């Protein structure tokens, strides 16, 4: 396949202001294709608009936990009250056709020599969090491509396996022969690493490089929409601190 520059989007979570900023930057960077590691919806005030835009881009998307619970109608009895409130609200914002789209997303996808998953390949439907090398090791046993992108933690990081697994927080990564990489692209719509700027990655399949990018966006606008929608104020507050 001809080499391409992919924008790898993660955890957009209905943040239109952040998504718009990321897409404008991606266009400036010469991106030719778009993929997503899931959670297009949830937490922020524009789930329908963000979902429509991602689909307009012919973006390959895998299912995140919010995509799942917002489209499957499962009981939220055991959820944290804040999470249950947001999921219930998001369900009401989506059309039947949008809900059906989310319901049929795959748990993981391989294309152009790399893999996409929201959480992990060993148990993708359990929504496990990967923060350290031990958690990454379990995943690597199921990774058959040299590169796999994931999300879920909202924290950008690179796990590199060559014998043992090492963890890196560098903003650029050169894909070396013989290595396997499990790369979290961070969150477009709700960063949680203490940096409120939106995050995404660019993967150049020709040069075999991954760049993790951070951008400022209209955070105040996203916060105002959350409050106007009647969503919990805490969701607006956390955007400002990136937690």
Steps between C-alpha positions, in 0.01 A plus 500: 500500500615853424643685802265735683487749784234398751345718766436265792220642715412377847229574755335792321215479751267742329736800522432688178740785575792263558414281200480802268842617615654156449353461152623843392850414621489158334415663167794738538726203572406328175295220653332285236300251709328489839455223757360496853564282805149562626286693746376752248215583740458559874588772755469809277211681336527419127489120460280503189699769317831330578371164386368646175835670432701184563278306263522776238878452503456128419687437823557139610370481859516228765257476789576674827321437828293820469413414140387162630288609795345791309379262230412174675239612752652293779408574860707774666407391852857410596659811345640800683209750516687763294586251225144366495360853468727582207426175318126545543520856367716394204258223405230765463714713265563226245269404217398139449730484199797637697435257782490212254836610356661498846340167587667330204852632545767229525705454816829508307606552140821438305573709192807607304724294727390641836224432753242711682338412833342711772645318799695174452511213253506230768157596639363787288146469639617532862626858447822451695730797564866484397727735694809289570725244336344200676155588363651559155674161507168314519379691194816438295438126509203563268650769277600367156589828328804713579280794601175512693328824602267520799319749724278470809747641757509846332876505570743500204782247540707254297568141608787341307561123510831349396539211739385702801247783496610859554285811548573834332334840509682646198296699250655324200565134437691327220360154424801266502513156340455217752322717757134508588333824606183556701428871475238702684418808293349697790159663496360753259212596725596437864875474575591350838878543521493845659528675162166648387604527136331257261712208381524279194766318297624498143631171364701518178514151353769603254755641746378264777469783750234585757462855631288572807366854464344745753290804411318779681133537412188694599477337841269769640258440214491127573445570871213740428325238288529240777334735749233614252409136434442441871784252528694484831719805562783267597534399135565861402740555788717199423563617145693799636737287708534203267405243764 
